[in-house]
Amino acid sequence: MNYSHLQRGANRKKALTRAAHFLGAIFALSALAMAGLIDGEWITGEPCNIWLFMATFAIAVSSYIGSMALSDMTEKTGGDR
């Protein structure tokens, strides 16, 4: 193995880690948005828009799955051998 191969692996691991963290942040923001929708419904007594809630839920689920998949790929990437 030469140095460039190791550097490429380390760069890939960094990129995967950053992408996983980004998707984790999207998940957290989506969860907060869903909590805000539910809390707003409780405060005002008016039901929230179900389509908005479902879209937010879909974003949260897909970002969580993507974050976990990227984290798994990061662990399998041999950047720091």
Secondary structure, DSSP 4 states (H G I P E B T S, - for coil): --HHHHHHHHHHHHHHHHHHHHHHHHHHHHHHHHHHHHHHHHHH-SPPPHHHHHHHHHHHHHHHHHHHHHHHHHHHS-TT-
